Amino acid sequence: MKQQTNKFRKALALLCCAVILPACTNEKKSFITGNVDFAVGQTKLMLQATGDPTGNNYPRTMKNNGRLSTTNMYDWTPGFFPGSLWFLYELTNDTLWRHEAEKWTHSLEPLKTFTGHHDLGFMMYCSYGNALRLAPKPGYADIIIRSAESLTTRFDERTQAIKSWNGGKNWDGVIWYYPVIVDNMMNLEMLFAATRLSGDRRFSDIAVTHANTTMKNHIREDYSTYHVIDFDTITGAAANKATAQGFSDNSTWARGQAWMIYGFTMMYRETLDTTYLDTAVGLADFYLAHLPEDLIPVWDFNAGEEGYVPGKNSNAVRIQEKPRDTSAAAIVCSALFELQNYAPDKSYHDYAVKMLHSLASPNYRAQLGENANFLIKHCVGSIPHNAEIDKPLVYADYYFLEALTRYKNSSLK
């Protein structure tokens, strides 16, 4: 594994030579101001389109006719729009955005007892976690603790992991009884917060256990990743290694790799265990070594390549296409701004800045009033499901704004 990592780091160093960064602090300020102004204008239009939160109108994507597509609070994505509003408040210090963020965040409180799937970290920590960080109010901590308690009901000692979905099957019909997906790493930050807020180590212990199980089973020797591992609920062993949204079971789905980079960077921050830092670096180096020049990945790094065969029941026609996925790019961009604080190789900051500029370019950032009032264009939801292909996605906007915030707060250019 170390030999493979060294190869990726050499590729990383070569690619880094091509990175062109802003020349001065004034350019950085101008870049941030321009993107914040755009996000403010676009999000005001989004709020006009949605009205006040009803429990059923959380922005998610764009329909084929160009109109806004919303979802209810029990989807996995409702926490991202409130979270984006919190970032706008942080970026502007305008109380308008705090008011809107509070309104949309408070609408999600019923989810604190939700146990239907694993995405409570996205749903409740992107919303209430940012609320507690930026404008704490009585009750926020209790809501996060209660949400963490709901999430931990999905943990099983036999599998040493938090169950992601309640079932399913791979594209060849193999039934899953205890599927765990790489996205689940993103829920663990809320468990660490719950331990800090409550003093109960059970939450952070479960987070560490789940991360260790993921590290053991989802990561290949070269630091590429499996999307889904189905566990045997009796023995706890990995029974099936597969994909749900990638090209093939043995390929590397770009957004799955992004979740892992972000998740293990966070694990190092929370534990200071260098095993997690080494893992985050290995995952990031693999990702960076497989990017095109503009640093926006193809939706799956192995799409259409020899030796990677999609399942027979996947969308075999669309799956051969190679669109870019800006949602994966936004997630990794934000993660690299954090990873550069910990890793010896400081080129991660340079990559993050270049990625952010690429995302903000006319190729990937919308024009005011277009793109159903989302910020970022050209995302990929799930090609095998023929869903949300070349569409905006609310979580791409969330991580773009988080990356912009982290860049603004960074002392580096």
C-alpha positions in Angstrom: 0.0 0.0 0.0 2.8 2.4 0.8 4.4 1.7 -2.6 1.2 2.6 -4.3 0.8 5.7 -2.2 4.3 6.9 -3.2 3.3 6.6 -6.9 0.2 8.7 -6.3 2.3 11.3 -4.4 4.7 11.5 -7.4 1.7 12.1 -9.7 0.4 14.7 -7.2 3.7 16.5 -7.2 3.8 16.6 -11.1 0.2 17.9 -11.3 0.9 20.5 -8.6 3.4 22.2 -10.9 0.5 23.1 -13.2 -1.6 24.8 -10.4 -1.8 28.5 -10.9 -2.8 30.4 -7.7 -4.1 33.9 -7.1 -1.1 36.3 -6.9 -2.1 38.4 -4.0 -4.4 38.9 -1.0 -6.5 41.4 -2.9 -7.3 38.9 -5.6 -8.3 36.4 -2.9 -10.7 39.0 -1.3 -12.1 40.0 -4.7 -12.7 36.3 -5.6 -14.5 35.7 -2.3 -16.5 38.8 -2.5 -17.7 38.1 -6.0 -18.8 34.6 -5.1 -20.5 35.7 -1.9 -22.4 38.4 -3.8 -23.5 35.9 -6.4 -24.6 33.4 -3.7 -26.6 36.0 -1.9 -28.4 37.0 -5.1 -29.1 33.5 -6.2 -30.2 32.3 -2.7 -32.7 35.2 -2.4 -34.2 34.0 -5.7 -34.3 30.5 -4.2 -36.2 31.7 -1.2 -38.7 33.5 -3.4 -39.3 30.2 -5.2 -39.7 28.1 -2.0 -41.5 30.4 0.4 -41.3 29.5 4.1 -40.4 25.9 5.1 -43.4 23.6 5.1 -41.7 20.3 5.8 -42.0 19.4 2.1 -40.2 22.1 0.2 -36.5 21.6 0.9 -34.5 22.4 -2.3 -32.8 19.3 -3.8 -32.2 19.5 -7.5 -33.7 20.7 -10.9 -36.3 19.0 -12.9 -35.8 18.2 -16.6 -37.9 21.3 -17.5 -35.5 23.5 -15.5 -37.8 24.1 -12.5 -36.9 23.6 -8.9 -37.3 20.1 -7.5 -37.9 19.9 -3.7 -38.2 17.1 -1.2 -39.6 16.4 2.2 -37.8 16.4 5.5 -37.4 12.6 5.6 -35.2 12.6 2.5 -31.4 12.5 3.2 -30.8 16.1 1.9 -33.0 18.6 3.9 -30.3 19.8 6.2 -28.1 21.2 3.4 -30.2 24.2 2.5 -30.4 25.4 6.1 -26.7 24.8 6.3 -26.0 26.9 3.2 -28.0 29.7 4.8 -25.8 29.5 7.9 -22.7 29.8 5.7 -24.2 32.9 4.1 -24.6 34.3 7.5 -21.1 33.5 8.4 -19.8 35.0 5.1 -21.8 38.2 5.3 -22.7 38.8 9.0 -26.1 39.9 7.7 -28.8 39.0 10.2 -31.2 38.4 7.3 -29.4 35.1 6.7 -29.4 34.2 10.4 -33.1 34.7 10.5 -33.6 32.5 7.4 -31.2 29.9 8.6 -33.0 29.7 12.0 -36.4 29.3 10.3 -35.3 26.5 8.0 -33.2 24.8 10.7 -36.1 24.9 13.3 -38.4 23.2 10.8 -36.2 20.1 11.0 -36.5 19.6 14.8 -39.0 16.6 14.5 -36.2 14.6 12.9 -34.3 14.3 16.2 -36.2 11.1 16.8 -36.0 9.8 13.2 -34.4 6.4 12.8 -35.5 5.4 9.3 -32.0 5.6 7.7 -28.5 6.7 8.6 -28.4 10.2 7.2 -29.1 12.1 10.5 -25.6 13.7 10.4 -26.4 15.4 7.1 -30.0 16.2 8.2 -29.3 17.5 11.7 -25.7 18.5 12.0 -25.4 20.5 8.7 -28.4 22.4 10.1 -28.3 22.4 13.9 -24.5 21.9 14.1 -23.9 25.1 12.2 -26.7 26.8 14.2 -25.0 25.8 17.5 -21.6 27.0 16.1 -22.8 30.4 14.8 -25.8 31.5 16.9 -26.4 29.1 19.8 -29.8 29.0 21.5 -31.1 27.0 24.4 -32.2 23.6 23.1 -29.8 23.2 20.2 -27.4 21.0 22.2 -30.3 18.8 23.3 -31.5 18.4 19.8 -28.1 17.3 18.6 -27.7 14.8 21.5 -31.2 13.4 20.8 -30.4 13.1 17.1 -27.1 11.3 17.9 -29.1 8.9 20.1 -31.4 8.2 17.2 -28.4 7.5 14.9 -26.8 5.1 17.4 -29.9 2.9 17.3 -28.6 1.7 13.9 -25.3 0.5 15.4 -24.8 -3.2 15.9 -22.0 -4.7 18.0 -21.9 -7.8 15.7 -21.0 -5.8 12.6 -19.2 -3.0 14.5 -20.9 -0.5 12.1 -23.9 1.8 11.7 -26.4 0.3 9.3 -27.0 2.7 6.3 -30.0 1.4 4.5 -32.7 -1.0 5.7 -32.0 -3.4 2.9 -31.5 -3.5 -0.9 -29.5 -5.5 -3.4 -26.6 -5.0 -5.8 -27.1 -4.7 -9.5 -26.8 -8.4 -10.0 -29.5 -9.2 -7.6 -27.5 -10.1 -4.4 -29.7 -9.2 -1.5 -28.2 -6.9 1.2 -29.3 -7.4 4.8 -26.9 -4.9 6.6 -25.5 -2.5 3.9 -23.0 0.1 5.0 -22.0 2.8 2.5 -19.0 5.2 2.5 -21.4 8.2 2.9 -22.0 7.0 6.5 -18.6 8.4 7.5 -20.2 11.9 7.3 -22.6 11.1 10.1 -19.8 10.5 12.7 -19.0 14.2 13.3 -22.4 14.6 15.0 -21.5 11.7 17.4 -18.3 13.5 18.5 -20.3 16.6 19.0 -22.8 14.7 21.1 -20.0 13.4 23.4 -18.7 16.9 23.9 -22.2 18.2 24.7 -23.3 15.4 26.9 -20.1 14.0 28.4 -21.3 10.5 27.2 -18.3 8.7 25.5 -20.7 6.1 24.0 -21.3 8.4 21.0 -17.6 9.0 20.2 -16.8 5.3 20.9 -19.4 4.3 18.3 -17.9 6.8 15.8 -14.4 5.4 16.3 -15.6 1.8 16.0 -17.5 2.5 12.8 -14.6 4.4 11.3 -12.3 1.5 12.0 -14.7 -1.0 10.4 -14.9 1.3 7.4 -11.2 1.6 7.2 -10.8 -2.2 7.3 -13.4 -3.1 4.7 -14.1 -0.2 2.3 -10.6 0.8 1.4 -8.5 -1.1 -1.1 -4.7 -1.5 -1.1 -4.3 1.5 -3.4 -6.6 3.7 -1.3 -9.5 3.4 -3.8 -12.8 2.5 -2.2 -15.8 0.3 -2.3 -19.1 2.1 -2.1 -21.2 -0.6 -0.3 -20.3 -3.3 2.1 -23.0 -5.7 3.1 -22.2 -7.4 6.5 -23.2 -10.8 7.7 -25.3 -10.0 10.8 -24.3 -13.3 12.5 -20.5 -13.3 11.9 -20.0 -9.6 11.3 -17.9 -10.4 8.2 -18.1 -8.5 5.0 -20.5 -10.6 2.8 -20.7 -8.5 -0.3 -18.5 -5.6 -1.7 -20.4 -3.7 -4.2 -21.7 -0.4 -5.6 -25.1 1.3 -5.8 -24.1 4.5 -7.5 -20.8 3.8 -9.1 -19.9 2.2 -12.5 -19.1 -1.3 -11.1 -18.5 -3.1 -7.9 -14.7 -2.9 -8.3 -14.6 0.7 -9.6 -14.2 3.9 -7.6 -17.2 6.2 -7.5 -15.9 9.8 -7.3 -18.3 11.1 -4.7 -17.8 8.0 -2.6 -14.1 8.7 -2.5 -15.0 12.3 -1.6 -17.0 11.3 1.4 -14.2 9.2 2.6 -11.5 12.0 2.2 -13.8 14.4 4.2 -14.7 11.8 6.8 -11.2 10.6 7.7 -9.9 14.1 7.7 -12.6 14.9 10.3 -11.7 11.7 12.2 -8.2 13.0 12.6 -9.4 16.3 13.9 -11.6 14.7 16.5 -9.2 12.0 17.7 -5.6 13.1 16.7 -5.0 9.5 15.8 -2.4 9.6 13.0 -3.9 6.4 11.5 -6.8 8.5 10.3 -4.5 11.2 9.0 -2.5 8.7 7.0 -5.8 7.3 5.6 -7.1 10.7 4.6 -3.8 11.5 2.9 -3.8 8.2 1.0 -7.5 8.7 -0.1 -6.8 12.2 -1.2 -3.7 11.3 -3.1 -5.5 8.6 -5.0 -8.3 11.1 -5.9 -5.9 13.9 -7.0 -3.9 11.5 -9.1 -7.0 10.6 -11.2 -8.3 14.2 -12.0 -8.4 16.0 -15.3 -6.7 19.3 -15.7 -9.5 21.4 -14.3 -9.7 19.2 -11.2 -13.4 18.3 -11.6 -13.7 14.5 -11.6 -15.5 12.2 -13.9 -18.4 10.7 -11.9 -16.6 7.4 -11.6 -12.8 7.1 -12.0 -13.1 3.8 -13.8 -16.2 4.4 -16.0 -15.9 2.5 -19.2 -12.4 1.1 -18.5 -11.4 -2.5 -19.2 -11.7 -4.7 -16.2 -14.7 -2.8 -14.8 -18.0 -4.4 -15.6 -21.3 -2.8 -14.6 -24.0 -5.0 -13.0 -26.5 -6.5 -15.4 -29.5 -4.6 -13.9 -27.8 -1.1 -13.8 -28.7 1.5 -16.4 -26.2 0.0 -18.9 -26.7 2.7 -21.6 -26.3 5.8 -19.5 -23.6 4.2 -17.3 -21.1 4.3 -20.2 -21.2 8.1 -20.2 -18.5 10.2 -18.5 -20.0 13.4 -17.2 -18.2 15.4 -14.6 -19.5 15.5 -11.0 -19.1 18.9 -9.3 -20.7 17.6 -6.1 -17.7 15.4 -5.6 -15.3 18.3 -6.4 -17.0 20.6 -3.9 -16.8 18.0 -1.1 -13.1 17.3 -1.7 -12.4 21.0 -2.1 -13.7 21.7 1.4 -12.0 18.7 2.8 -8.6 19.7 1.4 -8.8 23.1 3.0 -9.0 21.3 6.4 -6.5 18.5 5.5 -3.8 21.1 4.7 -3.9 22.1 8.3 -2.7 18.7 9.4 -0.8 17.1 6.6 2.9 17.7 6.0 2.3 18.2 2.3 1.0 21.8 2.1 0.2 21.5 -1.6 -3.3 20.4 -0.5 -4.1 24.1 0.0 -3.0 24.9 -3.5 -5.2 22.1 -4.9 -8.2 23.4 -2.8 -7.8 26.9 -4.2 -7.5 25.7 -7.8 -10.6 23.5 -7.3 -12.6 26.4 -5.8 -11.6 28.6 -8.8 -12.6 25.9 -11.2 -16.0 25.4 -9.5 -16.5 29.2 -9.6 -15.7 29.4 -13.2 -18.3 29.9 -15.9 -18.0 26.2 -16.8 -19.4 25.1 -13.5 -21.0 28.1 -11.7 -24.5 29.2 -12.7 -25.6 32.6 -14.0 -27.9 34.6 -11.7 -31.4 33.4 -12.1 -30.5 30.2 -13.9 -30.0 26.6 -12.8 -33.2 26.6 -10.8 -31.4 29.1 -8.5 -28.8 26.6 -7.4 -25.2 27.8 -7.4 -23.2 25.0 -9.0 -24.0 23.2 -12.3 -23.1 19.8 -13.7 -23.5 17.4 -10.8 -24.3 13.7 -10.9 -26.7 12.1 -8.5 -26.8 8.4 -9.7 -26.2 7.4 -13.2 -27.1 3.7 -12.6 -30.5 4.9 -11.4 -30.8 7.4 -14.3 -31.3 10.1 -11.7 -30.1 13.7 -11.4 -27.6 13.5 -14.2 -26.0 16.8 -15.2 -28.2 18.6 -12.7 -27.5 20.9 -9.7 -27.6 19.3 -6.3 -28.2 21.1 -3.0 -25.2 19.4 -1.3 -22.8 20.7 -4.0 -23.9 24.2 -3.1 -23.4 23.4 0.6 -19.8 22.2 0.3 -19.0 25.0 -2.2 -20.0 27.5 0.4 -18.2 25.7 3.2 -15.1 25.6 1.0 -15.5 29.3 0.3 -15.8 30.0 4.1 -12.7 27.9 4.9 -10.8 29.7 2.2 -11.8 33.1 3.6 -10.8 32.0 7.1 -7.5 30.6 5.9 -4.4 32.8 6.5 -3.0 31.4 3.2 -3.5 33.0 -0.2 
